[in-house]
Amino acid sequence: MRRLILRIMDWDITWFGIGWLRPRPQDPISGGTALTIVALTGIFALAAGPVVYLLLSHLEPRNESAILLASVAAAMVAFGLNAVLQLLSAVYWNQRAAELRAAN
């Protein structure tokens, strides 16, 4: 899993819009930078809520409270999963950075 995540993080497209936060491979990602990445990419994850709301409101328009609950839950789950993935990616990046620095 570590190799896959690092391979994805090495793609330039992964850093689209937040490339200014991307360190060199041998430099670690600081805690503040990791949290900034979580916050900025979390904006897109939160978009899951309105998407679920629109989809469910077309499927079952009579149950407004359930649709609202499902859309809020979807946004929270998407944001949480995004945060976990981004922080795990930072851990893997920092492990590789330490290995690269030790090899030099």
N, C-alpha and C positions, 0 to 999 in steps of 0.2 A: 504494500500500500504506500509505503514511504516513497519508493521509486516513482510510482505513478503520480503522486501528488507533486513531487519535485519536478518531474518532467512537464507537467501541466503548468507549474509556476514559472518554468523557464521559457514558456512561450510568450512572445511579446504581446499577443492579443489578450492574454490573461490580465495584463496590467493596463489595458485600454482605459484611459481617463484618470488613472491613478499612477501612471508611470513615474511621476515625481517621488513616489514613496518607495519605489523599488531599489533595494540596495544591490551592490555588487554581490556575486555569489559567495565571496569569502567574508562579507560583512553581515553581522547579525541583524535581525529585525528587532527593534526595541519594543518594549511593552506599549509605549505610547503610539508608535507607528502601527503596531498590530491592532490596537483598539480603534485607531483612525480608519484602518482598512475595514474592520468589522462595521463601523458606523456608515462608511460611504457605500460599501457593497450591500449593507443591510437595507438601504433605501429601496433597492431593486427587489430584495426579498419581501419587503413589506407590501409590494405591489400584488402579491399573491392574494391578499385579502379582498381588494376590489374585484379582482378577476373571478374569484370564487363567488362573490356576491352577485356579480352580473350573470354568471352561468346558472347559479341556483335560482335566481329570481325569475329566469326564463323557464326553468324546469318546474318549479313549485312556487308560483307567485303568492299563494295564499298564506304561507307560513313564514311571515316576515321575521319573527323573533329567532326561529331556527336558522334562517338564512344569515341573519346578522351574527349570530353566535358562531356559525361555521366559518364565516368570512374572517372574523376576528381570530378564531382559533387557527385558521390557515396562515394568517399573517404572522402570528406568534410562533408557530411551528417553523415556518420558513425562515424567520429571522433567527430563531434559536439554532436551527441546523446550519445556517450560514455562519453564525458566530463560532460554532464548534469547529466547522471545517476550516474557517480562516485561522483560528487560533492553533489548530493542529498543524496547518500548513506552516505557520510561523515557527512552531517547535521543530518541525522537520528541517526547515530552512536554516535555523540556528544550529542544529546538529551538523548539517552539512558544512556550514560556514566554519564551525570549530574544527571539523576534520580537514578542510582545505587549508586553514591557517596552520594546523599542526603539521601538515605535510610539507609546508614551505619552510 
